[in-house]
């Protein structure tokens, strides 16, 4: 899966319009990013990639790109 595809999946998971995110956004600046979004991201990764992502790793991410970098398929595509 390419980075743009991951961004679209992330947008879909958060319920925001497609092609809204570029990846460089700071998570704290996203109005929608909160504790529920953290859980939605973890669930999305588990559902689509069967990879457990610890909440502590998610909490350390500062940007959308860092967050998506937790997904092994994203690291392989880089």
Phi and psi restraints in degrees (range 20) as a CNS / XPLOR table:
assign (resid 1 and name C) (resid 2 and name N)
       (resid 2 and name CA) (resid 2 and name C) 1.0 -81.6 20.0 2
assign (resid 2 and name N) (resid 2 and name CA)
       (resid 2 and name C) (resid 3 and name N) 1.0 165.1 20.0 2
assign (resid 2 and name C) (resid 3 and name N)
       (resid 3 and name CA) (resid 3 and name C) 1.0 -59.0 20.0 2
assign (resid 3 and name N) (resid 3 and name CA)
       (resid 3 and name C) (resid 4 and name N) 1.0 -44.3 20.0 2
assign (resid 3 and name C) (resid 4 and name N)
       (resid 4 and name CA) (resid 4 and name C) 1.0 -60.7 20.0 2
assign (resid 4 and name N) (resid 4 and name CA)
       (resid 4 and name C) (resid 5 and name N) 1.0 -37.3 20.0 2
assign (resid 4 and name C) (resid 5 and name N)
       (resid 5 and name CA) (resid 5 and name C) 1.0 -66.1 20.0 2
assign (resid 5 and name N) (resid 5 and name CA)
       (resid 5 and name C) (resid 6 and name N) 1.0 -39.0 20.0 2
assign (resid 5 and name C) (resid 6 and name N)
       (resid 6 and name CA) (resid 6 and name C) 1.0 -64.9 20.0 2
assign (resid 6 and name N) (resid 6 and name CA)
       (resid 6 and name C) (resid 7 and name N) 1.0 -40.8 20.0 2
assign (resid 6 and name C) (resid 7 and name N)
       (resid 7 and name CA) (resid 7 and name C) 1.0 -60.5 20.0 2
assign (resid 7 and name N) (resid 7 and name CA)
       (resid 7 and name C) (resid 8 and name N) 1.0 -43.1 20.0 2
assign (resid 7 and name C) (resid 8 and name N)
       (resid 8 and name CA) (resid 8 and name C) 1.0 -64.2 20.0 2
assign (resid 8 and name N) (resid 8 and name CA)
       (resid 8 and name C) (resid 9 and name N) 1.0 -41.2 20.0 2
assign (resid 8 and name C) (resid 9 and name N)
       (resid 9 and name CA) (resid 9 and name C) 1.0 -63.5 20.0 2
assign (resid 9 and name N) (resid 9 and name CA)
       (resid 9 and name C) (resid 10 and name N) 1.0 -41.5 20.0 2
assign (resid 9 and name C) (resid 10 and name N)
       (resid 10 and name CA) (resid 10 and name C) 1.0 -63.7 20.0 2
assign (resid 10 and name N) (resid 10 and name CA)
       (resid 10 and name C) (resid 11 and name N) 1.0 -44.0 20.0 2
assign (resid 10 and name C) (resid 11 and name N)
       (resid 11 and name CA) (resid 11 and name C) 1.0 -61.4 20.0 2
assign (resid 11 and name N) (resid 11 and name CA)
       (resid 11 and name C) (resid 12 and name N) 1.0 -43.7 20.0 2
assign (resid 11 and name C) (resid 12 and name N)
       (resid 12 and name CA) (resid 12 and name C) 1.0 -61.2 20.0 2
assign (resid 12 and name N) (resid 12 and name CA)
       (resid 12 and name C) (resid 13 and name N) 1.0 -42.9 20.0 2
assign (resid 12 and name C) (resid 13 and name N)
       (resid 13 and name CA) (resid 13 and name C) 1.0 -61.4 20.0 2
assign (resid 13 and name N) (resid 13 and name CA)
       (resid 13 and name C) (resid 14 and name N) 1.0 -39.9 20.0 2
assign (resid 13 and name C) (resid 14 and name N)
       (resid 14 and name CA) (resid 14 and name C) 1.0 -83.4 20.0 2
assign (resid 14 and name N) (resid 14 and name CA)
       (resid 14 and name C) (resid 15 and name N) 1.0 -10.3 20.0 2
assign (resid 14 and name C) (resid 15 and name N)
       (resid 15 and name CA) (resid 15 and name C) 1.0 75.8 20.0 2
assign (resid 15 and name N) (resid 15 and name CA)
       (resid 15 and name C) (resid 16 and name N) 1.0 32.5 20.0 2
assign (resid 15 and name C) (resid 16 and name N)
       (resid 16 and name CA) (resid 16 and name C) 1.0 -110.6 20.0 2
assign (resid 16 and name N) (resid 16 and name CA)
       (resid 16 and name C) (resid 17 and name N) 1.0 162.4 20.0 2
assign (resid 16 and name C) (resid 17 and name N)
       (resid 17 and name CA) (resid 17 and name C) 1.0 -59.4 20.0 2
assign (resid 17 and name N) (resid 17 and name CA)
       (resid 17 and name C) (resid 18 and name N) 1.0 141.5 20.0 2
assign (resid 17 and name C) (resid 18 and name N)
       (resid 18 and name CA) (resid 18 and name C) 1.0 -59.8 20.0 2
assign (resid 18 and name N) (resid 18 and name CA)
       (resid 18 and name C) (resid 19 and name N) 1.0 149.9 20.0 2
assign (resid 18 and name C) (resid 19 and name N)
       (resid 19 and name CA) (resid 19 and name C) 1.0 63.8 20.0 2
assign (resid 19 and name N) (resid 19 and name CA)
       (resid 19 and name C) (resid 20 and name N) 1.0 27.6 20.0 2
assign (resid 19 and name C) (resid 20 and name N)
       (resid 20 and name CA) (resid 20 and name C) 1.0 -88.3 20.0 2
assign (resid 20 and name N) (resid 20 and name CA)
       (resid 20 and name C) (resid 21 and name N) 1.0 -38.5 20.0 2
assign (resid 20 and name C) (resid 21 and name N)
       (resid 21 and name CA) (resid 21 and name C) 1.0 -96.7 20.0 2
assign (resid 21 and name N) (resid 21 and name CA)
       (resid 21 and name C) (resid 22 and name N) 1.0 148.4 20.0 2
assign (resid 21 and name C) (resid 22 and name N)
       (resid 22 and name CA) (resid 22 and name C) 1.0 -109.5 20.0 2
assign (resid 22 and name N) (resid 22 and name CA)
       (resid 22 and name C) (resid 23 and name N) 1.0 -21.5 20.0 2
assign (resid 22 and name C) (resid 23 and name N)
       (resid 23 and name CA) (resid 23 and name C) 1.0 110.4 20.0 2
assign (resid 23 and name N) (resid 23 and name CA)
       (resid 23 and name C) (resid 24 and name N) 1.0 -22.9 20.0 2
assign (resid 23 and name C) (resid 24 and name N)
       (resid 24 and name CA) (resid 24 and name C) 1.0 -85.8 20.0 2
assign (resid 24 and name N) (resid 24 and name CA)
       (resid 24 and name C) (resid 25 and name N) 1.0 -7.0 20.0 2
assign (resid 24 and name C) (resid 25 and name N)
       (resid 25 and name CA) (resid 25 and name C) 1.0 -63.1 20.0 2
assign (resid 25 and name N) (resid 25 and name CA)
       (resid 25 and name C) (resid 26 and name N) 1.0 143.2 20.0 2
assign (resid 25 and name C) (resid 26 and name N)
       (resid 26 and name CA) (resid 26 and name C) 1.0 -82.4 20.0 2
assign (resid 26 and name N) (resid 26 and name CA)
       (resid 26 and name C) (resid 27 and name N) 1.0 131.2 20.0 2
assign (resid 26 and name C) (resid 27 and name N)
       (resid 27 and name CA) (resid 27 and name C) 1.0 -57.5 20.0 2
assign (resid 27 and name N) (resid 27 and name CA)
       (resid 27 and name C) (resid 28 and name N) 1.0 -40.9 20.0 2
assign (resid 27 and name C) (resid 28 and name N)
       (resid 28 and name CA) (resid 28 and name C) 1.0 -64.6 20.0 2
assign (resid 28 and name N) (resid 28 and name CA)
       (resid 28 and name C) (resid 29 and name N) 1.0 -19.8 20.0 2
assign (resid 28 and name C) (resid 29 and name N)
       (resid 29 and name CA) (resid 29 and name C) 1.0 -87.5 20.0 2
assign (resid 29 and name N) (resid 29 and name CA)
       (resid 29 and name C) (resid 30 and name N) 1.0 -10.2 20.0 2
assign (resid 29 and name C) (resid 30 and name N)
       (resid 30 and name CA) (resid 30 and name C) 1.0 -82.6 20.0 2
assign (resid 30 and name N) (resid 30 and name CA)
       (resid 30 and name C) (resid 31 and name N) 1.0 120.7 20.0 2
assign (resid 30 and name C) (resid 31 and name N)
       (resid 31 and name CA) (resid 31 and name C) 1.0 -58.3 20.0 2
assign (resid 31 and name N) (resid 31 and name CA)
       (resid 31 and name C) (resid 32 and name N) 1.0 -33.4 20.0 2
assign (resid 31 and name C) (resid 32 and name N)
       (resid 32 and name CA) (resid 32 and name C) 1.0 -81.4 20.0 2
assign (resid 32 and name N) (resid 32 and name CA)
       (resid 32 and name C) (resid 33 and name N) 1.0 -15.8 20.0 2
assign (resid 32 and name C) (resid 33 and name N)
       (resid 33 and name CA) (resid 33 and name C) 1.0 -79.2 20.0 2
assign (resid 33 and name N) (resid 33 and name CA)
       (resid 33 and name C) (resid 34 and name N) 1.0 113.8 20.0 2
assign (resid 33 and name C) (resid 34 and name N)
       (resid 34 and name CA) (resid 34 and name C) 1.0 -148.9 20.0 2
assign (resid 34 and name N) (resid 34 and name CA)
       (resid 34 and name C) (resid 35 and name N) 1.0 -169.6 20.0 2
assign (resid 34 and name C) (resid 35 and name N)
       (resid 35 and name CA) (resid 35 and name C) 1.0 -63.3 20.0 2
assign (resid 35 and name N) (resid 35 and name CA)
       (resid 35 and name C) (resid 36 and name N) 1.0 -33.9 20.0 2
assign (resid 35 and name C) (resid 36 and name N)
       (resid 36 and name CA) (resid 36 and name C) 1.0 -67.9 20.0 2
assign (resid 36 and name N) (resid 36 and name CA)
       (resid 36 and name C) (resid 37 and name N) 1.0 -38.4 20.0 2
assign (resid 36 and name C) (resid 37 and name N)
       (resid 37 and name CA) (resid 37 and name C) 1.0 -63.1 20.0 2
assign (resid 37 and name N) (resid 37 and name CA)
       (resid 37 and name C) (resid 38 and name N) 1.0 -36.8 20.0 2
assign (resid 37 and name C) (resid 38 and name N)
       (resid 38 and name CA) (resid 38 and name C) 1.0 -56.7 20.0 2
assign (resid 38 and name N) (resid 38 and name CA)
       (resid 38 and name C) (resid 39 and name N) 1.0 -48.7 20.0 2
assign (resid 38 and name C) (resid 39 and name N)
       (resid 39 and name CA) (resid 39 and name C) 1.0 -66.1 20.0 2
assign (resid 39 and name N) (resid 39 and name CA)
       (resid 39 and name C) (resid 40 and name N) 1.0 -39.4 20.0 2
assign (resid 39 and name C) (resid 40 and name N)
       (resid 40 and name CA) (resid 40 and name C) 1.0 -62.2 20.0 2
assign (resid 40 and name N) (resid 40 and name CA)
       (resid 40 and name C) (resid 41 and name N) 1.0 -40.6 20.0 2
assign (resid 40 and name C) (resid 41 and name N)
       (resid 41 and name CA) (resid 41 and name C) 1.0 -62.8 20.0 2
assign (resid 41 and name N) (resid 41 and name CA)
       (resid 41 and name C) (resid 42 and name N) 1.0 -47.0 20.0 2
assign (resid 41 and name C) (resid 42 and name N)
       (resid 42 and name CA) (resid 42 and name C) 1.0 -60.0 20.0 2
assign (resid 42 and name N) (resid 42 and name CA)
       (resid 42 and name C) (resid 43 and name N) 1.0 -43.9 20.0 2
assign (resid 42 and name C) (resid 43 and name N)
       (resid 43 and name CA) (resid 43 and name C) 1.0 -65.3 20.0 2
assign (resid 43 and name N) (resid 43 and name CA)
       (resid 43 and name C) (resid 44 and name N) 1.0 -39.3 20.0 2
assign (resid 43 and name C) (resid 44 and name N)
       (resid 44 and name CA) (resid 44 and name C) 1.0 -61.4 20.0 2
assign (resid 44 and name N) (resid 44 and name CA)
       (resid 44 and name C) (resid 45 and name N) 1.0 -45.5 20.0 2
assign (resid 44 and name C) (resid 45 and name N)
       (resid 45 and name CA) (resid 45 and name C) 1.0 -64.2 20.0 2
assign (resid 45 and name N) (resid 45 and name CA)
       (resid 45 and name C) (resid 46 and name N) 1.0 -42.4 20.0 2
assign (resid 45 and name C) (resid 46 and name N)
       (resid 46 and name CA) (resid 46 and name C) 1.0 -63.8 20.0 2
assign (resid 46 and name N) (resid 46 and name CA)
       (resid 46 and name C) (resid 47 and name N) 1.0 -44.3 20.0 2
assign (resid 46 and name C) (resid 47 and name N)
       (resid 47 and name CA) (resid 47 and name C) 1.0 -67.3 20.0 2
assign (resid 47 and name N) (resid 47 and name CA)
       (resid 47 and name C) (resid 48 and name N) 1.0 -47.8 20.0 2
assign (resid 47 and name C) (resid 48 and name N)
       (resid 48 and name CA) (resid 48 and name C) 1.0 -87.0 20.0 2
assign (resid 48 and name N) (resid 48 and name CA)
       (resid 48 and name C) (resid 49 and name N) 1.0 -25.3 20.0 2
assign (resid 48 and name C) (resid 49 and name N)
       (resid 49 and name CA) (resid 49 and name C) 1.0 -125.7 20.0 2
assign (resid 49 and name N) (resid 49 and name CA)
       (resid 49 and name C) (resid 50 and name N) 1.0 -4.4 20.0 2
assign (resid 49 and name C) (resid 50 and name N)
       (resid 50 and name CA) (resid 50 and name C) 1.0 52.6 20.0 2
assign (resid 50 and name N) (resid 50 and name CA)
       (resid 50 and name C) (resid 51 and name N) 1.0 43.1 20.0 2
assign (resid 50 and name C) (resid 51 and name N)
       (resid 51 and name CA) (resid 51 and name C) 1.0 -124.5 20.0 2
assign (resid 51 and name N) (resid 51 and name CA)
       (resid 51 and name C) (resid 52 and name N) 1.0 125.1 20.0 2
assign (resid 51 and name C) (resid 52 and name N)
       (resid 52 and name CA) (resid 52 and name C) 1.0 -77.0 20.0 2
assign (resid 52 and name N) (resid 52 and name CA)
       (resid 52 and name C) (resid 53 and name N) 1.0 132.8 20.0 2
assign (resid 52 and name C) (resid 53 and name N)
       (resid 53 and name CA) (resid 53 and name C) 1.0 -119.6 20.0 2
assign (resid 53 and name N) (resid 53 and name CA)
       (resid 53 and name C) (resid 54 and name N) 1.0 115.7 20.0 2
assign (resid 53 and name C) (resid 54 and name N)
       (resid 54 and name CA) (resid 54 and name C) 1.0 -65.0 20.0 2
assign (resid 54 and name N) (resid 54 and name CA)
       (resid 54 and name C) (resid 55 and name N) 1.0 138.6 20.0 2
assign (resid 54 and name C) (resid 55 and name N)
       (resid 55 and name CA) (resid 55 and name C) 1.0 -57.9 20.0 2
assign (resid 55 and name N) (resid 55 and name CA)
       (resid 55 and name C) (resid 56 and name N) 1.0 -31.9 20.0 2
assign (resid 55 and name C) (resid 56 and name N)
       (resid 56 and name CA) (resid 56 and name C) 1.0 -64.9 20.0 2
assign (resid 56 and name N) (resid 56 and name CA)
       (resid 56 and name C) (resid 57 and name N) 1.0 -33.6 20.0 2
assign (resid 56 and name C) (resid 57 and name N)
       (resid 57 and name CA) (resid 57 and name C) 1.0 -71.4 20.0 2
assign (resid 57 and name N) (resid 57 and name CA)
       (resid 57 and name C) (resid 58 and name N) 1.0 -39.8 20.0 2
assign (resid 57 and name C) (resid 58 and name N)
       (resid 58 and name CA) (resid 58 and name C) 1.0 -62.0 20.0 2
assign (resid 58 and name N) (resid 58 and name CA)
       (resid 58 and name C) (resid 59 and name N) 1.0 -43.2 20.0 2
assign (resid 58 and name C) (resid 59 and name N)
       (resid 59 and name CA) (resid 59 and name C) 1.0 -63.0 20.0 2
assign (resid 59 and name N) (resid 59 and name CA)
       (resid 59 and name C) (resid 60 and name N) 1.0 -26.2 20.0 2
assign (resid 59 and name C) (resid 60 and name N)
       (resid 60 and name CA) (resid 60 and name C) 1.0 -82.0 20.0 2
assign (resid 60 and name N) (resid 60 and name CA)
       (resid 60 and name C) (resid 61 and name N) 1.0 -13.1 20.0 2
assign (resid 60 and name C) (resid 61 and name N)
       (resid 61 and name CA) (resid 61 and name C) 1.0 -74.1 20.0 2
assign (resid 61 and name N) (resid 61 and name CA)
       (resid 61 and name C) (resid 62 and name N) 1.0 138.1 20.0 2
assign (resid 61 and name C) (resid 62 and name N)
       (resid 62 and name CA) (resid 62 and name C) 1.0 -107.3 20.0 2
assign (resid 62 and name N) (resid 62 and name CA)
       (resid 62 and name C) (resid 63 and name N) 1.0 -26.3 20.0 2
assign (resid 62 and name C) (resid 63 and name N)
       (resid 63 and name CA) (resid 63 and name C) 1.0 -123.8 20.0 2
assign (resid 63 and name N) (resid 63 and name CA)
       (resid 63 and name C) (resid 64 and name N) 1.0 165.2 20.0 2
assign (resid 63 and name C) (resid 64 and name N)
       (resid 64 and name CA) (resid 64 and name C) 1.0 -61.3 20.0 2
assign (resid 64 and name N) (resid 64 and name CA)
       (resid 64 and name C) (resid 65 and name N) 1.0 -42.5 20.0 2
assign (resid 64 and name C) (resid 65 and name N)
       (resid 65 and name CA) (resid 65 and name C) 1.0 -59.6 20.0 2
assign (resid 65 and name N) (resid 65 and name CA)
       (resid 65 and name C) (resid 66 and name N) 1.0 -42.2 20.0 2
assign (resid 65 and name C) (resid 66 and name N)
       (resid 66 and name CA) (resid 66 and name C) 1.0 -62.1 20.0 2
assign (resid 66 and name N) (resid 66 and name CA)
       (resid 66 and name C) (resid 67 and name N) 1.0 -41.5 20.0 2
assign (resid 66 and name C) (resid 67 and name N)
       (resid 67 and name CA) (resid 67 and name C) 1.0 -62.2 20.0 2
assign (resid 67 and name N) (resid 67 and name CA)
       (resid 67 and name C) (resid 68 and name N) 1.0 -49.7 20.0 2
assign (resid 67 and name C) (resid 68 and name N)
       (resid 68 and name CA) (resid 68 and name C) 1.0 -67.3 20.0 2
assign (resid 68 and name N) (resid 68 and name CA)
       (resid 68 and name C) (resid 69 and name N) 1.0 -24.7 20.0 2
assign (resid 68 and name C) (resid 69 and name N)
       (resid 69 and name CA) (resid 69 and name C) 1.0 -66.3 20.0 2
assign (resid 69 and name N) (resid 69 and name CA)
       (resid 69 and name C) (resid 70 and name N) 1.0 -13.8 20.0 2
assign (resid 69 and name C) (resid 70 and name N)
       (resid 70 and name CA) (resid 70 and name C) 1.0 -73.2 20.0 2
assign (resid 70 and name N) (resid 70 and name CA)
       (resid 70 and name C) (resid 71 and name N) 1.0 -16.7 20.0 2
assign (resid 70 and name C) (resid 71 and name N)
       (resid 71 and name CA) (resid 71 and name C) 1.0 -86.1 20.0 2
assign (resid 71 and name N) (resid 71 and name CA)
       (resid 71 and name C) (resid 72 and name N) 1.0 121.3 20.0 2
assign (resid 71 and name C) (resid 72 and name N)
       (resid 72 and name CA) (resid 72 and name C) 1.0 -52.9 20.0 2
assign (resid 72 and name N) (resid 72 and name CA)
       (resid 72 and name C) (resid 73 and name N) 1.0 -37.5 20.0 2
assign (resid 72 and name C) (resid 73 and name N)
       (resid 73 and name CA) (resid 73 and name C) 1.0 -64.9 20.0 2
assign (resid 73 and name N) (resid 73 and name CA)
       (resid 73 and name C) (resid 74 and name N) 1.0 -29.4 20.0 2
assign (resid 73 and name C) (resid 74 and name N)
       (resid 74 and name CA) (resid 74 and name C) 1.0 -70.9 20.0 2
assign (resid 74 and name N) (resid 74 and name CA)
       (resid 74 and name C) (resid 75 and name N) 1.0 -40.0 20.0 2
assign (resid 74 and name C) (resid 75 and name N)
       (resid 75 and name CA) (resid 75 and name C) 1.0 -66.5 20.0 2
assign (resid 75 and name N) (resid 75 and name CA)
       (resid 75 and name C) (resid 76 and name N) 1.0 -36.0 20.0 2
assign (resid 75 and name C) (resid 76 and name N)
       (resid 76 and name CA) (resid 76 and name C) 1.0 -69.6 20.0 2
assign (resid 76 and name N) (resid 76 and name CA)
       (resid 76 and name C) (resid 77 and name N) 1.0 -31.4 20.0 2
assign (resid 76 and name C) (resid 77 and name N)
       (resid 77 and name CA) (resid 77 and name C) 1.0 -81.1 20.0 2
assign (resid 77 and name N) (resid 77 and name CA)
       (resid 77 and name C) (resid 78 and name N) 1.0 -16.4 20.0 2
